[in-house]
Amino acid sequence: MSEQTRKDAVTVASDYPYVIEMCHITKEFPGIIANDDITLQLRRGEIHALLGENGAGKSTLMSVLFGLYQPEKGEIKKDGKVVSIKDPNDANALGIGMVHQHFKLVDVFTVLDNIILGVEPNTMGFLKKKQAREKVLKLSETYGLGVDPDALVENITVGMQQRTEILKMLYRDNEILIFDEPTAVLTPQEIDELMGVMRGLAAEGKSILFITHKLNEIMAVADRCTVLRKGKYIGTVNVAQTTKEELSNMMVGRDVKFVVDKEPAQPGETVLQINNLSVKGGAGKKDAVHNVSLNVREGEIVCIAGIDGNGQTEFVHALTGLVKTSGGSIRLLGEDITKKSIRYRNTHGMSHIPEDRHKHGLVLDYTLEQNMVLQRYFESQFQKGGFIRFEEVRTYTDDLIERFDVRSGQGAVTTSRSMSGGNQQKAIVAREMDREHKLLVAVQPTRGLDVGAIEYIHKQIVGSRDRGTAVLLVSLELDEVMSLSDRILVMYEGEIVGELDPKATTVQELGLYMAGAKRREGKEAE
């Protein structure tokens, strides 16, 4: 079905009652009103974007619709009739499915087991996986979501986990689909494919609620957009009749600059030197990283670009001490740290914004202030005679909360798990950038952040560079790669296949290197 035909179908569908109405929803948590009298109306067959800053209440509102939270006030209607959604089972029975921002997967289960969990096909109590597998493979092929149904979730990439979540929803034949930041961990190619999937689903009559911070995606795929700010409803607009600038102004209440302002780099001494680094892959696999050599100098931002799953994760884990290397060396400020501990690296000049904020960035059941001093609680500023100086920890955390605009219901004593994903990310960025460091390893630093927060973090990274820090950026966002980098290194199948100057290359050329279609001169002969 053509795009125009789909738009026409949406126009016809708009003559019918709303498939979902959330009327005057109010949801409160300790110290904060997450949703303050919000009304949202979803038409049948439309893609409806939900836009707002980190902590604006978007995920909370969708969790109310999915039955994860119960609102203090308001009601939900489906096809004009008031319904009660007490838990996700009620939501599924009403045809409502949700892909969560933070995946709801069992790591030790296979992809197939995760997809069918809760709706396992059986006869007389005996599990019938064959027909489930056939349905999953058919859905996977139909929507271009190629996954290995037998792979363990703990062994697949974040992007593959995202696809598994989408297949979980499609497997249940849901007609109202909630996508909570579905593209935050996908590559540009995967995002384009997902946009196509969403258009196809809408063309079939499914109704989609699409939470995203990425204005380009809203402009490309959404029919209407509802904007929230600090828990309040700001307005709903027809996307075809608005602009990115207007949407960003509605979202943050001010104009936002989309271009990174930075002076040309002034590189100094080498801070990080990596020679012939190799890292083993999973069981029985070849090296995930093979003979990688690179250097990063003070006062420059070097970006490793590449499609997810080409060794970036393993490379960063080896660099930061999370896994052992199988060959090569890592030197920081001239010192060989290849076999040094994580703490040693942290206390000798390395800061790390990790790819997975839940696994490697935060202890979710600790408070915000406990997480802010995870790597520094033993320093004299925060302890005396082996006893924590709690007032100093609180003062330090309050300062970071204010400077980095980390929004939390109870301030420094907020449990990290209860914070929005974007504010969890801002907390990690604040902690890592404030620590004394000469090397900043930033992996997807703006993942899940709104345009205002992205603008701020980019300024902080450039400011850190200008103060003499060496920055190693790992990003899947091509716009971020092109605008923030001073040098671009492309990683493909665990090797550096190209070094590019962002001022002298194009997104198209970068894409060719990322796909393995081009390699730097002389590489084939090595």
N, C-alpha and C positions, 0 to 999 in steps of 0.2 A: 504493500500500500504506500502511495506517495505521501510526502509530508503534507501537501495541500489537502489530499483526501482525508488524512487524519485530522487536520484542523477543522475540516468541514464536519467530520463525525463528532468532534468535540462541541461544535456550535449546535448541532442537532441535539446532542446529549444535554446541553445546558437548558433545554426547554423542559426537561424532566426534573422532578424533585432532587435535592442533593442526596447523594448516596450516604454521606456522613455529615452530621452537624454536631459540632462541639459547642454548646451554648453556655456562655458565662462561666467558664471553668476557672475555679480558684484552687490552687494547691499550695500548701504551706509546709515549710521545714523549719527546724529550730533556727531562729534568727533571720529568716528570709521568706518572702512570699515569692515563690518560683513562678507561679502563674497567677496573674491578678485580673480576674474578670475577662477572660479571653474567649472570643467566639471565632470559630474556624469552620468554613463550609467547603466541602469537597464535592465537585460535580463528577458524574459518572464519565469515565473515559478521558479524564484530564490528568495532566501532570502538574501538580500544584507544589510549588517550592515554598519551603519555610525557612526564612532568613533571619539571622540575628547574631549579636555578638556572643562570645563565649560566656555562658552563664545567663543568657537572656531567657531561658526557659523552654527552648525548643524540644530538647530530648525529654524533659519532664512532661510536656504536653503530650508528646507521642507515647510516652510510657503510661499516661492516664488512658489514652485511647486503647492501648494494648492490654490494659488490665494489671500492669505492674504496680501502679499507684491508684489510690482511691482519692478523688477530689473532695475538698471540704464543701464546695458549692458547685452548682452547675449540673447539666445533664447532657447525655449523648444520644443522638437520634441516628438510626439507620433506616434509610428509605422513608423518612418522616415519622418513624415510630420510636418512642423512647425505649432504650435498651439498657440492661444492667451488665456491666463488664467487670466482674469481680476478680478475674485472673486471666492469664493468657489462654487457657483452655476455652473460656467464654469467647474471647476475641477470635480464636481460630474457628469456633463453631459459627461465628457470624461472618467468616470469610476474611478476617483481618490478619495479615501477617506482617512481621517486622524483622528487618535486618538491622541489628544493633551496632552502634558505633564501636563498642568493645564487645568482641565476639563472644557468643554463648556456646562455646564448643568444649567437648571433653577431650583433652589432649591425648589420652591413651587409647581413645577409640579411633577406628578408621573413619575416613570421609563418609563412606556409605552408612556406617552405624550412626554417625552424627545426624545425617540427613533424615533418617527414618525414626530417630529416637522419639518415642512417645506415640508414634502412629505405625508401629511395626506391623507389616502384613503377616497374618498367621491363620492357620487352619487347625482347629482343635487344640490350640495352644502351642502348635509347632511353628516356629519362625520360617517364613518363606522369603528368603533373600533374593532368589533368582528374579522374581518379577519386580521386586524393588530395584534391583540393579539395572534391569532393562529400562525401567521408567527413568531412573536417574541418568543413564547414559543417553537416552533419547532427549531428555530435557537439556543435558549438557551440550549435545550436538546441535539442537535446535537454536539455542541461544548463545552459542559460541563460548560456553563456560567450561572448556575442557579441564577436567580434573581426573585424578587417579582414584577410583572409589576404594581401592584397597590400601592406600597410603595412610599411615598414622598421622593425625593432625599435628602432633608435636614435631613431625619431620618435614612438614610442607611450609612454603613461604607464607608471609602475611597476606600476599595477594591471593594465593590459593585458598587460604582460610576465608577470605572475603567471598570468593566464588562459592565456597561450600555453604556459607550463610544464605546466599541468594538462592541456591538450589534447595535448601531446606524450605524456603518459603514457596517456591514454585512447585515443589513436590506435594505440598498440601493443597494445591489448587486454590489458593487464596485469591480473592477478587479485589481486595483493598490492600495495597502494598505500601508499607512504610519503609523508606530507605533513610537510615540515620547516618549521615556522612559516608555514603558507600564508596566514594572515590578517594577518600583520604589516604589509602594505602595502595592505590592502583597506579600503574604506569600510564603515560599519555595514550598509548595504543589501547590499553585495557579500558581506559575511560571512554574513548571513542566507541569501543565495542559495547560498553555498558549503556551509553546513551542510545545506541541502536536498539539494544534489548528493551530499554524503557519505552522507546517509541513503539516498538512492536507490541509490547504488553498493553499500552494504552490503545493502540489500534484494535486490539481484541476486545476492548471494552473494560479492561481493568483500570482502576483508579489508583493513582500513585501520589503519595505524599513524600516529598523529597527534601530532606534537610541537607543543606550544604552551605559552606562559606565561600564557595567559588562562584563569583558572579558570571564568569564566562559560561559556566555550565547552565546556570539559570537562563541566561540569554539564549543559549543554544537549544534547550530542550523543554523548558517549562512554559505552560500556558498562562498561569497566574502565579503571583508570588505574594505571600503574607509575611509581613515584617514585624518582629517582636523586638522590644528594647527594654532591658531591665525588668522583664516579667510582664510588661504591658503590651497591649495590641496597638501598633502604630498605624497599620493600614494594609489593604490588599490592592494590588495593581495588576493590570493586564501587561504581561511582559513585552508584548509587541509594541506597546505604547509608552515604554519607559527606557531608561538608559542605565548603564552600570553606575554612573556617577550619582544619579538620583537614588538608586537602590542603596548605595554605600552611605549616602547622606542620611537616608531614612534609618539605616541600621545603627550608625554610630553617632548621629546627631551633628556631624561636621563633615567638611570635605576631606577626602582621603587622596593622597598621592599614590599613583600606581607605578611610578618609576623610581628606582633606587638612585638617590643622589650620592655620588662618591667621586672623589678625586682619583687620578691614576695612582696605582700602587707604587710604593717606594720600598721594594724588598731589601732586607738587610742580610744578616747572617743566617745560615741554615739552622733551623730549630729541630726539624724532624728529618731523619735520613733512613730510608728503608732500602735494603739491598736483598734482592733475590728471595723475597718472602714467599713461602709456600704454607698452605694450611690444608689439612686433610678434610675431605667432605664426609658425608654420612657413611655408614657401614657399607663396605664393598664398592664405594664410589671413588673416582679419581680425585685428585686434589681440587678442592673448591677454589683455591687461590694458587696460582702457579707462577713462580719466579717473578714476582712484582717488585719493581724498583721505582722509587720516587723520592722527592724531597719537597719540603715546605719551608719557606723562609719567613723570618719575622716580617710583618708588614704586608702580607699578601694572603689572599683567599684562593686556595686551590680546591676545585670541586671535582669529586669523582662522580661522573654521570654514568648511567647505564640502566637497562631494563632490570626490574626486580628479579633476583634469583641468579645473578651472574657473578656471585662471589663477594658482593659488597658487604653483606652481613658478616660473613666469616672473616673477611679482611679486617673489619672494624673490631670484631671480637678478639682477634689476635693482637691487634694494635693496643687495645685497652686492657688486655690481660685476662679476658673472660675465657679464652681457649688457648691451648698451647700451639706454637708453630711447629711445622714439620721440617722447616728449613729456612735459611736466611737470617737476617739480623734487623733489629730495630734500635736506632740510636736517637736519644732525646737530649738535646743540648750537648751533643758529643759523647754522652754516656750510653753504653750498651745496656738497654733495659729489656732485652728479649726474654729473659727468665725472671724478671722482677715481678713482685706481687702487684695486685691492683692498687692497694693502699700506697705502695712505694711510688707508683706512677702518679697517683693523685697528689701526693705530697711533694713531688719533684717536678711540678710544672704542667701536668696534663689535666684538662677538664673534658668531660664527655657528656654530651646530650644524646641519650641512647635512642635507638629506633623504636623499641618497645617500652613505653613509659611504665607499664604495669609490671613487666618482668624484671627490668633492669634499672628503672628510674626511681620508683617509689616503693616504700613499704605501705601498702594501702590501708592497713589498720592502725598505722601510726598517725599522730596528729601532724598538721602542716608544719609546726615548729620542730617536731622531732625529725621530720624528713629534711628540713632545711639545714640541719647540722649533722646529717648522717656521716659525712666524711671529715667533720671538723670538731666533733664533740670533745675530743681529747686535747685540743689546743688550749693554751692558757686562757684565751678569751672566754672559753665556755666551761672550763672546769678548774677547780682548785683543790688540791689534795685528793684527787680522785672523785670528788663530788661535783655534779653538774651545777653550774651557776644559772639557775632557771630564769632569773630576771634578765641576764644578758642574752640568753637564747630568745626570750620573748621580745626584747627590744630589737634584736637583730632581725627576727622574722617579721615583725611589724614594719620595719623599714623596707624590707624586700617586697612585702605585700603592697605597700604604697607605691614604691618606685616602678614595679612591674605590673601594677594593676591586677593583682591576683584576687579574684572575687570568691569569697567563701562566707558561708552563713554565720560562722562563729569566729571568724578571724583566725588567729594563730592556733587555736585549740580545735579547729575543725578537723574531723577525720578525713584523711585524704581520699578515701574511697567515695565519700559523699559528694565530692566536688565534680563539676563538669569536666569532660575530657580536655577541653581547651585550657581550663584553669589549672588542671594538673600539669599540662605541658608548660604553661607559663611559670609555674612553681619550679619545675626542673631547670628551665632556662635561667631563671633568676638565680638559683643556687649555683649553677655551674659557671655562669658568667661573672658572678660576684667573687668567686674564689680566686685566690692568687694563682695565675697560670701564665705559661708562655705558649702553650699549644691548646687550641680549642678544637676538639673533634665533635662536629655538629652533624648529627644524622637526622634528616627530616625535621629540622628544628621548628618549622612552622606547621607541622602536620596538625590538622584539625583546628587551626587558629583562624579567626575572622580577619578581614582586611585591615582593620585598625591595628590589631595585635601584630599581624605580619609586618606592617609598616614599621612598627616600633621595634620588633625583634631585628629586622634587617638593619635599622639604624644602629642598634646595639652591636651587631656583628661588625658592621663597617667601622664603628667607633673603636671597637676592640682591635681591629686590624690597624687602624691609624695610630693606636697607642703602642704598636710594635708586636702585637700578638700574631703568631702564625695560626691561620685558620684552615682546617681541613674539613670541607663541607661535603657531605654525601646527600644527594637529593635526587628524587624522581621527578620533581617539578621543573619542566623545561624553562618556564619563565624565570624561575628562581635561579636556575643554573646560568642562564644567559645574562641576567641583570646583576647578579651578586658576585660572580667569579672574576678573578684576575687571570687564572689559567684553568682550563678544563682538561681533565684526564678521563678517557672513556674506558670503562671496564666491560669486557665481553668474555664470557666463559672463563672467568677467573684470571684474565690477563689484561694488561693495559694495551689497548690496540690503537690509541690515538691521543695526541696532545694538541689541543686547539686553543686559539686565541678568541675569546668571546666577541671581540671587536671586529675580527676578520673572518668569522664563520657565520653560518646560517643555521636555523633550527633544522632545516632539511638535511644539511650535511651532517649535523650532529646526530640526527636520527639514523642516517646510513651507518655511521660508526657504531651506534648503539645496537643496531640490528645485525652487525657483523658483516655488512655488505662492503664496508671499506676498512682498511687497516693502514696504519701509518707506514710511510715508505721505509722499505728495508725490513719490515717486520716478518714478511714471509721467508726472508732469507736467513733469519736468525736461527 
